[in-house]
Amino acid sequence: MFTKRVNKVIRQLLVFIAALFVLLLSAANIESYQSPKKVLGAESQVNSNDKFWEEFLEKNPDYIPGWIEVGRIDKVNEIDPNYFTP
């Protein structure tokens, strides 16, 4: 009788520990899923593009697509007033 009671208590304890373990793993998984992912080079690519266009436009100040890429529509209209910008 005593062994049956001990087995029942041990079984309940193991079920409780297993359920707790599953809940902890689920919480860790949700936390890692919701954390923002870092992308290597995402920010440096933008900076290198801006740097490239600034250097390129210093050498070629009349290159209209370069000024559009930088976002200076006023400079495009100054170079060519008839240039159509959408």
C-alpha positions as CSV (number, residue, x, y, z in Angstrom):
1,M,0.0,0.0,0.0
2,F,2.8,2.4,0.9
3,T,4.6,1.7,-2.4
4,K,1.4,2.4,-4.4
5,R,1.1,5.8,-2.6
6,V,4.8,6.6,-3.2
7,N,4.5,5.7,-6.9
8,K,1.4,7.9,-7.3
9,V,3.2,10.8,-5.6
10,I,6.3,10.3,-7.8
11,R,4.2,10.1,-10.9
12,Q,2.4,13.4,-10.0
13,L,5.7,15.1,-9.3
14,L,7.1,13.9,-12.7
15,V,4.0,15.1,-14.5
16,F,4.3,18.5,-12.8
17,I,8.0,18.8,-13.6
18,A,7.4,17.8,-17.3
19,A,4.6,20.4,-17.6
20,L,6.7,23.1,-16.0
21,F,9.6,22.2,-18.4
22,V,7.3,22.4,-21.5
23,L,6.0,25.8,-20.3
24,L,9.5,27.1,-19.8
25,L,10.6,26.0,-23.2
26,S,7.5,27.6,-24.8
27,A,8.2,30.9,-23.0
28,A,11.8,30.8,-24.3
29,N,10.7,30.0,-27.8
30,I,8.1,32.9,-27.8
31,E,10.7,35.3,-26.5
32,S,13.2,34.4,-29.2
33,Y,10.5,34.5,-31.9
34,Q,9.4,38.0,-30.9
35,S,12.9,39.5,-30.5
36,P,14.0,41.6,-33.5
37,K,16.4,39.9,-35.9
38,K,19.7,41.6,-36.6
39,V,20.6,41.7,-40.3
40,L,24.3,42.0,-41.0
41,G,25.0,45.0,-43.2
42,A,21.5,46.4,-43.4
43,E,22.5,49.8,-41.9
44,S,26.0,50.0,-43.5
45,Q,24.5,49.5,-47.0
46,V,22.4,52.6,-46.6
47,N,25.4,54.6,-45.4
48,S,27.6,53.3,-48.2
49,N,25.0,54.2,-50.8
50,D,24.7,57.8,-49.6
51,K,28.5,58.1,-49.4
52,F,28.8,56.7,-53.0
53,W,26.2,59.1,-54.4
54,E,27.7,62.1,-52.6
55,E,31.2,61.3,-54.0
56,F,29.8,60.5,-57.4
57,L,27.9,63.8,-57.6
58,E,30.9,65.8,-56.6
59,K,32.7,64.5,-59.7
60,N,29.6,64.6,-62.0
61,P,27.4,67.4,-60.8
62,D,25.1,67.3,-63.9
63,Y,24.1,63.6,-63.5
64,I,20.3,63.9,-63.0
65,P,19.5,60.3,-61.9
66,G,22.1,60.7,-59.1
67,W,20.4,63.8,-57.8
68,I,17.1,61.9,-57.9
69,E,18.6,59.1,-56.0
70,V,19.8,61.5,-53.3
71,G,16.4,63.1,-53.2
72,R,17.3,66.6,-54.4
73,I,14.6,67.4,-56.9
74,D,15.3,71.1,-56.6
75,K,18.8,70.4,-58.0
76,V,17.3,68.4,-60.9
77,N,15.1,71.4,-61.8
78,E,18.1,73.7,-61.6
79,I,20.1,71.5,-64.0
80,D,17.3,70.9,-66.4
81,P,13.9,72.7,-65.9
82,N,12.2,70.5,-68.6
83,Y,13.2,67.2,-66.9
84,F,10.0,65.2,-66.0
85,T,10.1,64.0,-62.4
86,P,7.2,61.7,-61.5
